Amino acid sequence: MGIVMTNEKPSFWSSAAGIITALTGLIGAIATLLGALNTIGFFKSSTTPPNYSANSSRPGSGPISTSNSNDPMADGQCGPLAKAAKRC
């Protein structure tokens, strides 16, 4: 009746490193799945975006300058700081 030795290793899941590895793999897989679903539009809301017309007053929809001049006054773009510095 002596000590019986076996050659069995402890399970990979029983170590802290094994558990952390499994959790990071699971989190990575979930993040990848969510990213793929977002790419195909799975998470789009049912509300429709605002419909901007051609004459809309949204930012950046003003007239586009076709002037090749570097003079800010040529396009009427002289701001208050340039006026204060007497550059306009």
DSSP file (Angstrom, degrees, kcal/mol; ACC not computed):
  #  RESIDUE AA STRUCTURE BP1 BP2  ACC     N-H-->O    O-->H-N    N-H-->O    O-->H-N    TCO  KAPPA ALPHA  PHI   PSI    X-CA   Y-CA   Z-CA
    1    1 A M              0   0    0      0, 0.0     2,-0.1     0, 0.0     3,-0.0   0.000 360.0 360.0 360.0  78.1    0.0    0.0    0.0
    2    2 A G        -     0   0    0      1,-0.1     2,-0.4     0, 0.0     0, 0.0  -0.368 360.0 -65.8-106.1-171.0    2.2    2.7   -1.2
    3    3 A I        -     0   0    0     -2,-0.1     2,-0.6     1,-0.0    -1,-0.1  -0.648  46.3-141.0 -81.2 130.6    1.6    6.0   -3.0
    4    4 A V        -     0   0    0     -2,-0.4     2,-0.4    -3,-0.0    -1,-0.0  -0.833  14.8-156.6 -95.8 123.0    0.2    5.6   -6.4
    5    5 A M        -     0   0    0     -2,-0.6     2,-0.3     2,-0.0    -2,-0.0  -0.826   8.1-169.2-100.8 134.8    1.6    8.0   -9.0
    6    6 A T        -     0   0    0     -2,-0.4    -2,-0.0     2,-0.1     0, 0.0  -0.874  25.0-136.1-118.2 157.3   -0.3    8.9  -12.1
    7    7 A N        +     0   0    0     -2,-0.3     2,-0.3     2,-0.0    -2,-0.0   0.084  58.6 132.6 -97.4  22.6    0.9   10.9  -15.1
    8    8 A E        -     0   0    0      1,-0.0    -2,-0.1     3,-0.0     3,-0.0  -0.598  47.1-144.5 -79.7 132.5   -2.2   13.0  -15.4
    9    9 A K        -     0   0    0     -2,-0.3     2,-0.1     1,-0.1     3,-0.1  -0.593  28.2 -98.1 -87.9 155.1   -1.6   16.7  -15.8
   10   10 A P        -     0   0    0      0, 0.0    -1,-0.1     0, 0.0     5,-0.1  -0.433  52.6 -89.9 -69.1 151.6   -4.0   19.2  -14.3
   11   11 A S    >   -     0   0    0      1,-0.1     3,-1.3    -2,-0.1     4,-0.3  -0.247  24.7-125.8 -62.8 147.2   -6.6   20.5  -16.7
   12   12 A F  G >  S+     0   0    0      1,-0.3     3,-1.1     2,-0.2     6,-0.3   0.846 110.6  58.4 -59.1 -34.8   -5.8   23.7  -18.7
   13   13 A W  G 3  S+     0   0    0      1,-0.2    -1,-0.3     5,-0.1     6,-0.1   0.592  92.4  68.2 -74.9 -10.7   -9.0   25.2  -17.4
   14   14 A S  G <  S+     0   0    0     -3,-1.3    -1,-0.2     4,-0.1     2,-0.2   0.580  87.0  79.7 -87.9  -8.0   -8.0   24.9  -13.8
   15   15 A S  S <> S-     0   0    0     -3,-1.1     4,-1.9    -4,-0.3     5,-0.2  -0.660  83.0-124.6 -97.9 156.6   -5.2   27.4  -14.0
   16   16 A A  H  > S+     0   0    0     -2,-0.2     4,-2.5     1,-0.2     5,-0.2   0.882 112.4  54.8 -63.9 -38.5   -5.6   31.2  -13.9
   17   17 A A  H  > S+     0   0    0      1,-0.2     4,-2.3     2,-0.2    -1,-0.2   0.890 107.4  49.9 -63.5 -38.9   -3.8   31.6  -17.2
   18   18 A G  H  > S+     0   0    0     -6,-0.3     4,-2.2     2,-0.2    -1,-0.2   0.900 111.7  47.5 -65.9 -41.4   -6.2   29.1  -18.9
   19   19 A I  H  X S+     0   0    0     -4,-1.9     4,-2.4     2,-0.2    -2,-0.2   0.921 113.2  47.9 -67.0 -43.9   -9.3   30.9  -17.5
   20   20 A I  H  X S+     0   0    0     -4,-2.5     4,-2.5     1,-0.2     5,-0.2   0.902 111.8  50.8 -64.2 -40.8   -7.9   34.4  -18.6
   21   21 A T  H  X S+     0   0    0     -4,-2.3     4,-2.0    -5,-0.2    -1,-0.2   0.919 111.3  47.8 -62.1 -44.0   -7.1   33.0  -22.1
   22   22 A A  H  X S+     0   0    0     -4,-2.2     4,-2.1     1,-0.2    -2,-0.2   0.910 112.6  48.7 -64.6 -42.4  -10.6   31.6  -22.5
   23   23 A L  H  X S+     0   0    0     -4,-2.4     4,-2.6     2,-0.2    -2,-0.2   0.905 111.3  48.6 -66.4 -41.7  -12.3   34.8  -21.3
   24   24 A T  H  X S+     0   0    0     -4,-2.5     4,-2.3     1,-0.2    -1,-0.2   0.880 111.6  50.6 -67.4 -35.7  -10.2   37.0  -23.6
   25   25 A G  H  X S+     0   0    0     -4,-2.0     4,-2.1    -5,-0.2    -1,-0.2   0.906 111.6  47.8 -65.0 -40.8  -10.9   34.7  -26.6
   26   26 A L  H  X S+     0   0    0     -4,-2.1     4,-2.3     2,-0.2    -2,-0.2   0.911 112.2  48.6 -65.6 -43.7  -14.6   34.8  -25.8
   27   27 A I  H  X S+     0   0    0     -4,-2.6     4,-2.5     1,-0.2    -2,-0.2   0.908 111.9  50.0 -63.8 -41.9  -14.6   38.6  -25.5
   28   28 A G  H  X S+     0   0    0     -4,-2.3     4,-2.2     1,-0.2    -1,-0.2   0.893 110.4  49.6 -63.0 -40.3  -12.8   38.9  -28.8
   29   29 A A  H  X S+     0   0    0     -4,-2.1     4,-2.2     2,-0.2    -2,-0.2   0.902 112.0  47.7 -66.6 -40.7  -15.2   36.6  -30.5
   30   30 A I  H  X S+     0   0    0     -4,-2.3     4,-2.6     2,-0.2    -2,-0.2   0.914 111.6  50.4 -66.3 -42.4  -18.2   38.6  -29.2
   31   31 A A  H  X S+     0   0    0     -4,-2.5     4,-2.3     1,-0.2    -2,-0.2   0.900 111.1  49.2 -62.7 -40.5  -16.6   41.9  -30.2
   32   32 A T  H  X S+     0   0    0     -4,-2.2     4,-2.3     2,-0.2    -1,-0.2   0.906 111.1  49.5 -64.9 -42.1  -16.0   40.6  -33.7
   33   33 A L  H  X S+     0   0    0     -4,-2.2     4,-2.5     2,-0.2    -2,-0.2   0.922 111.8  48.2 -63.2 -44.7  -19.5   39.3  -34.0
   34   34 A L  H  X S+     0   0    0     -4,-2.6     4,-2.3     1,-0.2    -2,-0.2   0.900 111.3  50.9 -63.2 -40.6  -20.9   42.7  -32.9
   35   35 A G  H  X S+     0   0    0     -4,-2.3     4,-2.0     2,-0.2    -1,-0.2   0.905 111.1  47.9 -63.0 -41.8  -18.7   44.5  -35.4
   36   36 A A  H  X S+     0   0    0     -4,-2.3     4,-1.6     2,-0.2    -2,-0.2   0.908 112.1  49.1 -66.4 -41.9  -19.8   42.3  -38.2
   37   37 A L  H  <>S+     0   0    0     -4,-2.5     5,-2.7     1,-0.2     6,-0.3   0.876 111.1  50.5 -65.2 -37.1  -23.5   42.7  -37.3
   38   38 A N  H ><5S+     0   0    0     -4,-2.3     3,-1.0     3,-0.2    -1,-0.2   0.879 106.4  55.8 -66.9 -37.4  -23.0   46.5  -37.1
   39   39 A T  H 3<5S+     0   0    0     -4,-2.0    -1,-0.2     1,-0.3    -2,-0.2   0.873 107.5  47.9 -63.5 -37.8  -21.3   46.5  -40.6
   40   40 A I  T 3<5S-     0   0    0     -4,-1.6    -1,-0.3    -5,-0.1    -2,-0.2   0.479 121.7-107.1 -84.7  -0.3  -24.3   44.8  -42.2
   41   41 A G  T X 5S+     0   0    0     -3,-1.0     3,-1.2    -4,-0.3    -3,-0.2   0.713  72.4 141.0  88.9  21.5  -26.7   47.3  -40.5
   42   42 A F  T 3 <S+     0   0    0     -5,-2.7    -4,-0.2     1,-0.2    -5,-0.1   0.815  73.8  47.4 -65.4 -31.1  -28.2   45.0  -38.0
   43   43 A F  T 3  S+     0   0    0     -6,-0.3    -1,-0.2    -5,-0.1    -5,-0.1   0.227  79.1 133.4 -98.4  13.8  -28.3   47.7  -35.3
   44   44 A K    <   -     0   0    0     -3,-1.2     2,-0.1     1,-0.1    -6,-0.0  -0.382  56.5-121.1 -66.1 141.2  -29.8   50.5  -37.4
   45   45 A S        -     0   0    0      1,-0.1    -1,-0.1     2,-0.1    -2,-0.0  -0.388  13.8-122.8 -78.8 162.4  -32.6   52.3  -35.7
   46   46 A S  S    S+     0   0    0     -2,-0.1     2,-0.2     2,-0.1    -1,-0.1   0.565  81.7 101.2 -83.6  -8.1  -36.0   52.5  -37.3
   47   47 A T  S    S-     0   0    0      1,-0.1    -2,-0.1     0, 0.0     0, 0.0  -0.512  73.1-126.3 -76.9 146.6  -36.1   56.3  -37.4
   48   48 A T        -     0   0    0     -2,-0.2     3,-0.1     1,-0.1    -2,-0.1  -0.706  23.8-113.3 -92.3 143.6  -35.3   57.9  -40.7
   49   49 A P        -     0   0    0      0, 0.0    -1,-0.1     0, 0.0     2,-0.0  -0.305  47.2 -80.9 -69.6 158.9  -32.6   60.5  -40.9
   50   50 A P        -     0   0    0      0, 0.0     2,-0.8     0, 0.0     0, 0.0  -0.329  41.8-127.5 -61.8 141.6  -33.6   64.1  -41.7
   51   51 A N        -     0   0    0     -3,-0.1     2,-0.5    -2,-0.0    -3,-0.0  -0.818  23.1-157.5 -95.0 107.6  -34.2   64.7  -45.4
   52   52 A Y        -     0   0    0     -2,-0.8     2,-0.1     4,-0.1     0, 0.0  -0.720   7.0-148.1 -87.4 128.9  -32.1   67.7  -46.5
   53   53 A S    >   -     0   0    0     -2,-0.5     3,-1.4     1,-0.1    -1,-0.0  -0.354  31.2-100.1 -86.1 174.2  -33.4   69.5  -49.6
   54   54 A A  T 3  S+     0   0    0      1,-0.3    -1,-0.1    -2,-0.1    -2,-0.0   0.779 124.1  48.8 -65.6 -26.7  -31.1   71.2  -52.1
   55   55 A N  T 3  S+     0   0    0      2,-0.0    -1,-0.3     0, 0.0     6,-0.0   0.016  84.8 141.1-101.8  26.7  -31.9   74.6  -50.5
   56   56 A S    <   -     0   0    0     -3,-1.4    -4,-0.1     1,-0.1     0, 0.0  -0.253  51.9-141.0 -70.4 155.6  -31.3   73.5  -47.0
   57   57 A S        +     0   0    0      3,-0.0    -1,-0.1     2,-0.0     3,-0.1  -0.015  52.2 138.4-105.4  29.0  -29.6   75.7  -44.4
   58   58 A R    >   -     0   0    0      1,-0.1     3,-1.8     3,-0.1     4,-0.1  -0.346  68.3 -77.8 -69.2 156.8  -27.6   72.9  -42.8
   59   59 A P  T 3  S+     0   0    0      0, 0.0    -1,-0.1     0, 0.0    -3,-0.0  -0.271 117.8  18.4 -58.6 136.8  -23.9   73.8  -41.9
   60   60 A G  T 3  S+     0   0    0     -3,-0.1    -2,-0.1     1,-0.0    -3,-0.0   0.487  93.4 106.4  84.3   2.9  -21.6   73.8  -44.9
   61   61 A S    <   +     0   0    0     -3,-1.8     3,-0.1    -6,-0.0    -3,-0.1   0.301  51.1 112.6 -98.3  11.7  -24.4   74.0  -47.4
   62   62 A G  S    S-     0   0    0      1,-0.2    -6,-0.0    -4,-0.1    -4,-0.0  -0.024  81.9 -57.8 -72.0-178.3  -23.7   77.7  -48.3
   63   63 A P        -     0   0    0      0, 0.0     2,-0.5     0, 0.0    -1,-0.2  -0.310  52.4-128.2 -64.9 145.5  -22.4   78.9  -51.6
   64   64 A I        -     0   0    0     -3,-0.1     2,-0.2     2,-0.0    -3,-0.0  -0.821  21.1-125.4 -97.4 129.9  -19.1   77.5  -52.8
   65   65 A S        -     0   0    0     -2,-0.5    10,-0.1     1,-0.1    -1,-0.0  -0.527  21.6-174.4 -76.6 137.0  -16.5   80.0  -53.8
   66   66 A T        +     0   0    0     -2,-0.2     2,-0.2     2,-0.0    -1,-0.1   0.255  46.2 121.4-109.9  10.1  -15.0   79.7  -57.2
   67   67 A S        -     0   0    0      1,-0.1    -2,-0.1     2,-0.1     8,-0.0  -0.499  51.0-157.8 -76.0 141.3  -12.4   82.4  -56.7
   68   68 A N        +     0   0    0     -2,-0.2     2,-0.1     2,-0.0    -1,-0.1   0.350  58.1 115.1 -95.5   4.5   -8.8   81.5  -57.1
   69   69 A S        -     0   0    0      1,-0.1    -2,-0.1     2,-0.1     6,-0.0  -0.457  59.4-151.0 -77.2 145.8   -7.7   84.5  -55.0
   70   70 A N        +     0   0    0     -2,-0.1    -1,-0.1     4,-0.0     3,-0.0   0.371  66.0 112.4 -91.2   2.8   -6.0   84.0  -51.6
   71   71 A D    >>  -     0   0    0      1,-0.2     3,-1.1     2,-0.0     4,-0.6  -0.669  60.7-152.2 -78.9 118.8   -7.5   87.3  -50.5
   72   72 A P  G >4>S+     0   0    0      0, 0.0     5,-2.5     0, 0.0     3,-0.6   0.801  94.8  58.0 -63.2 -27.5  -10.1   86.6  -47.7
   73   73 A M  G >45S+     0   0    0      1,-0.2     3,-0.6     3,-0.2     5,-0.1   0.736  90.5  71.5 -74.2 -20.7  -12.0   89.8  -48.6
   74   74 A A  G <45S+     0   0    0     -3,-1.1    -1,-0.2     1,-0.3    -4,-0.0   0.850 109.9  31.7 -63.5 -32.8  -12.5   88.5  -52.2
   75   75 A D  G <<5S-     0   0    0     -4,-0.6    -1,-0.3    -3,-0.6    -2,-0.2   0.353 114.5-110.8-104.5   3.7  -15.0   85.9  -51.0
   76   76 A G  T < 5S+     0   0    0     -3,-0.6    -3,-0.2    -4,-0.3    -2,-0.1   0.822  78.8 130.0  71.6  30.4  -16.3   88.0  -48.0
   77   77 A Q      < +     0   0    0     -5,-2.5     2,-0.7    -6,-0.1    -4,-0.2   0.084  21.2 132.6-105.2  22.2  -14.7   85.6  -45.5
   78   78 A C        -     0   0    0     -6,-0.3    10,-0.0    -5,-0.1    -5,-0.0  -0.656  42.3-158.0 -78.7 115.8  -13.0   88.2  -43.4
   79   79 A G     >  -     0   0    0     -2,-0.7     4,-2.0     1,-0.1     5,-0.2  -0.263  31.8 -94.4 -89.0 177.4  -13.7   87.4  -39.8
   80   80 A P  H  > S+     0   0    0      0, 0.0     4,-2.2     0, 0.0     5,-0.1   0.817 122.2  54.1 -64.3 -32.0  -13.7   89.6  -36.7
   81   81 A L  H  > S+     0   0    0      2,-0.2     4,-1.7     1,-0.2     6,-0.1   0.899 109.8  46.8 -69.5 -39.6  -10.1   88.7  -35.7
   82   82 A A  H  4>S+     0   0    0      2,-0.2     5,-2.9     1,-0.2     6,-0.6   0.869 112.4  50.7 -69.2 -35.1   -8.8   89.6  -39.2
   83   83 A K  H ><5S+     0   0    0     -4,-2.0     3,-1.2     3,-0.2    -2,-0.2   0.903 108.9  51.3 -66.9 -40.0  -10.7   92.9  -39.0
   84   84 A A  H 3<5S+     0   0    0     -4,-2.2    -2,-0.2     1,-0.3    -1,-0.2   0.849 109.5  49.7 -66.0 -33.2   -9.3   93.6  -35.6
   85   85 A A  T 3<5S-     0   0    0     -4,-1.7    -1,-0.3    -5,-0.1    -2,-0.2   0.411 114.5-122.1 -84.2   2.9   -5.7   93.0  -36.9
   86   86 A K  T < 5S+     0   0    0     -3,-1.2    -3,-0.2    -5,-0.1    -2,-0.1   0.862  74.0 130.2  58.3  40.1   -6.6   95.4  -39.8
   87   87 A R      <       0   0    0     -5,-2.9    -4,-0.2     1,-0.1    -1,-0.1   0.488 360.0 360.0 -95.2  -5.5   -5.9   92.7  -42.4
   88   88 A C              0   0    0     -6,-0.6    -5,-0.1    -5,-0.1    -1,-0.1   0.369 360.0 360.0-120.4 360.0   -9.2   93.3  -44.1
